[in-house]
Amino acid sequence: MIYGLGTDICDVRRIRVSLERHGERFARRILSDAELATWRMRSARWPERGMRYLATRFSAKEAFSKAVGLGMRMPMTWRQCEIGKLASGQPVIVLHGALKEWFDARGLSAHVSVTDETDYAASFVVVEKKTSE
């Protein structure tokens, strides 16, 4: 059963301005430790790819917060919601701490899709309530 849907579109140029204004502190606020390592690696090699990586993570976390109905209030935090990927490249939501406890206690599962183009990153999240069979 669908519990919630979330979508977000993010202007990559807005992310760029925030990063220029606040430096890496902005990325550290948004990204988990694992995401931060990936962002640093991509940014060092391909700065524009790093920028789009940051924008897709921002967008996916916004979409997730909408799908669960919390917005950006506890237990939802930027760093406790991580956008990982399977070996196939499929993006997955990995939750930590109080957010994971809240999510698991409700019997929820999530599916995420992210995409980006030069100026925009977009994400869609479907959250389902697990049903017992």
C-alpha positions in Angstrom: 0.0 0.0 0.0 1.4 3.4 -0.9 2.1 5.5 2.2 3.4 8.6 0.4 4.8 10.1 -2.8 7.5 12.8 -3.0 9.0 14.7 -5.9 11.6 17.5 -6.1 13.3 19.5 -8.8 16.5 21.3 -7.9 18.2 24.1 -9.8 21.9 23.0 -9.9 22.8 26.7 -10.2 21.3 27.4 -6.8 23.3 24.6 -5.3 26.4 26.1 -6.9 25.7 29.5 -5.4 25.2 27.9 -1.9 28.5 25.9 -2.3 30.4 29.0 -3.4 28.9 31.1 -0.5 29.4 28.5 2.3 32.1 26.2 0.9 32.4 22.6 1.9 30.4 23.3 5.1 27.3 23.3 2.9 28.1 19.9 1.5 28.8 18.5 5.0 25.4 19.7 6.1 23.6 17.9 3.3 25.6 14.7 2.8 26.3 11.7 5.0 29.9 10.7 5.5 29.8 8.1 2.7 28.1 10.6 0.3 30.7 13.3 1.3 33.5 11.0 0.3 32.0 10.3 -3.1 31.3 14.0 -3.6 34.9 14.9 -2.8 36.2 12.2 -5.2 33.9 13.3 -8.1 34.5 17.0 -7.5 38.3 16.6 -7.6 38.2 14.7 -10.9 35.1 16.3 -12.6 33.9 19.4 -10.7 30.7 19.7 -12.7 29.9 16.0 -12.0 30.5 16.6 -8.3 28.1 19.6 -8.4 25.3 17.5 -10.0 25.9 14.7 -7.5 25.3 17.1 -4.6 22.2 18.5 -6.4 20.7 15.0 -6.9 21.3 14.1 -3.2 19.7 17.3 -2.1 16.7 16.7 -4.4 16.3 13.0 -3.4 16.3 13.9 0.3 13.7 16.6 -0.2 11.5 14.2 -2.2 11.9 11.5 0.6 11.0 14.1 3.3 7.8 14.9 1.4 7.0 11.2 0.8 7.2 10.4 4.5 5.2 13.5 5.4 7.8 15.0 7.8 9.4 17.7 5.7 12.7 18.7 7.2 11.8 18.2 10.9 12.8 15.5 13.3 13.5 12.7 13.0 14.2 13.6 9.3 17.6 15.2 8.9 19.8 15.6 5.9 22.6 13.4 7.2 20.5 10.5 8.5 19.0 10.0 5.0 21.6 8.7 2.6 21.2 8.0 -1.1 23.3 5.0 -1.8 23.5 2.8 -4.8 23.4 -0.9 -5.5 26.1 -2.6 -7.5 23.9 -2.2 -10.6 23.9 1.5 -10.1 20.2 1.7 -8.9 19.8 4.4 -6.2 18.6 3.3 -2.8 17.7 5.1 0.4 19.7 4.1 3.4 18.5 5.5 6.7 20.4 6.0 10.0 19.8 6.7 13.6 16.4 8.0 14.8 15.1 8.3 11.3 15.7 4.6 10.6 14.0 3.7 13.9 11.0 5.9 13.0 10.8 4.5 9.5 11.2 0.8 10.5 8.7 1.1 13.4 6.0 2.1 10.8 6.8 -0.9 8.5 7.8 1.3 5.6 10.0 0.8 2.5 11.1 3.3 0.0 12.0 3.5 -3.7 13.9 6.4 -5.3 14.8 7.6 -8.7 17.1 10.5 -9.5 18.1 12.2 -12.7 20.0 15.3 -13.7 20.7 17.5 -16.7 23.0 20.5 -17.0 20.9 22.9 -14.9 18.4 20.6 -13.0 18.3 17.6 -10.8 15.0 15.8 -10.1 14.0 13.0 -7.8 10.9 10.8 -7.2 10.3 8.8 -4.1 7.6 6.2 -3.4 7.1 5.1 0.2 5.1 1.9 0.8 3.7 0.4 3.9 4.7 -3.2 4.1 1.7 -5.6 4.2 1.7 -8.9 5.9 0.7 -11.8 3.6 
